[in-house]
Amino acid sequence: MKKSGAEKKRVRRSSAASNGGNRDPNADTPPRKQAAKKDVFQLFAEKVRNHKELASRWAVLQETRVEYFKGKDFASFLKKHPELKDILEADRNSEIEDIANILLRKNLLVRCDRVVKIVRPGKRKLSTWPAHLEIFPDQVFSENDAFFAWTFANRRPLWQTLLSFFWPVLTLAICLFPVYPHQAKLLILYSCAGVLLLIVSMLLWRALIFGSIWIIVGKRVWFFPNILAEEATLRELFRFWPKKDEEERPKWTARLFYAIVAVLVILLLRHHAPDEAARARYHRRVSNIIDDVLEWSPSLALSGMMEKQQTVFNTTDPNNNFTDGAEASSEKAAPSNETDEEI
C-alpha cells in the first residue's frame, strides 16, 4: 500500500524530532559568530600587554621591532594581579608557567635571547634590556634571564589615530607658510626659534654636566639618557633621571688629559671669536634674509612678475622698434628739408 500525504508528513516530523534530541548545541550558532568569538587567551594577552605595571621595552628581532618583557617580571606581575586570571574562565586556576606555555603554543608569545652574550670591553655586566634579540630554540617558559616578545599587533590607541590624520594637515600648513599674514609669520618664526634654542641649550647643558662630573668624580651621569636614542618610546624618550652607571671607572690620566683638552679648546675658541664688526655684518645678513621671507606676499610677487614681463615685452617687440626707427628718421629728414628751402 502506498502511504498518503498526511502519513508522509508525520514520518518527516517524527524523524526531525528524533534528530533534534541528538543535535549538538554548538550547531545552533552560525559559523560566523563562532569565528567572531575571540579566544580567552588572546583577550588575556591583550589585557596583560596594555597594563602599565608590566615593565617592557622595544627591541629588534629579525629586522622587526617588537615589544618584550622578562620572564621574572611576568611571574611577579601575575602574582600581584591574580584577578587578571578570571579572563581565562576554565583555566583561571592554572599555574603561571602553564599559562605562559599555552601563550607560547598559541603563538601569542615567542621566547627570545640576547644577541650579544659577551660583556663588552669597559662594562661590568651585560645590558639589562638588550636592543637586539634572536629567537630562542627551546620555546618553554622560564624566569631565569629569559625574554618574551609579543607576536600579535597591538590595538592602536586613539591619540595615534588622531596623529595620523594630523600629520598631512601639518605638512600642508608648512607648505603654505609663505602666504600667511605677517603677524602669523612672526609668531611661527619666534616659536620655532624658541623651541630650537631650548633643544640646543638642553643638549649643551647635558654635555657640560656630563663632562664636569666625569672629569671631577669619574661617574657617567647623563640627564635625559634616551633623548638621542634611535629606538625608544615616547615615555622613555623624555625620561629625566640618568641610568645607573654600569661601566668601569675611568683612569685619572684619561680624565686629566680630557680636562687639558677642554681648557685648550675653550681658549682657542675665545681667541678666534669674531669681533663686534663681524658680528654686526653677520646679524645684518641674517636680518635681511629673514626680512625677505617675512615680507614676501603673493601680491608683491605677482606685481614684480608683471613688471618684468612688461620690460621684457618692450625690449623684444619688433613693432615698437620699427615705429621708433621711423620716428627718428622723420625727425632727421625734417631739418634737411628746411635747409633746402632756405637755400
Secondary structure as GFF3:
##gff-version 3
##sequence-region A 1 343
A	DSSP	alpha_helix	5	21	.	.	.	ID=ss1
A	DSSP	three_ten_helix	25	27	.	.	.	ID=ss2
A	DSSP	alpha_helix	31	36	.	.	.	ID=ss3
A	DSSP	alpha_helix	40	49	.	.	.	ID=ss4
A	DSSP	beta_strand	57	61	.	.	.	ID=ss5
A	DSSP	beta_strand	65	70	.	.	.	ID=ss6
A	DSSP	alpha_helix	71	80	.	.	.	ID=ss7
A	DSSP	three_ten_helix	82	91	.	.	.	ID=ss8
A	DSSP	alpha_helix	96	105	.	.	.	ID=ss9
A	DSSP	beta_strand	109	114	.	.	.	ID=ss10
A	DSSP	beta_strand	132	135	.	.	.	ID=ss11
A	DSSP	beta_strand	147	150	.	.	.	ID=ss12
A	DSSP	alpha_helix	158	175	.	.	.	ID=ss13
A	DSSP	three_ten_helix	177	179	.	.	.	ID=ss14
A	DSSP	alpha_helix	182	216	.	.	.	ID=ss15
A	DSSP	alpha_helix	234	237	.	.	.	ID=ss16
A	DSSP	alpha_helix	252	271	.	.	.	ID=ss17
A	DSSP	alpha_helix	276	295	.	.	.	ID=ss18
A	DSSP	alpha_helix	298	316	.	.	.	ID=ss19
A	DSSP	alpha_helix	318	342	.	.	.	ID=ss20
###
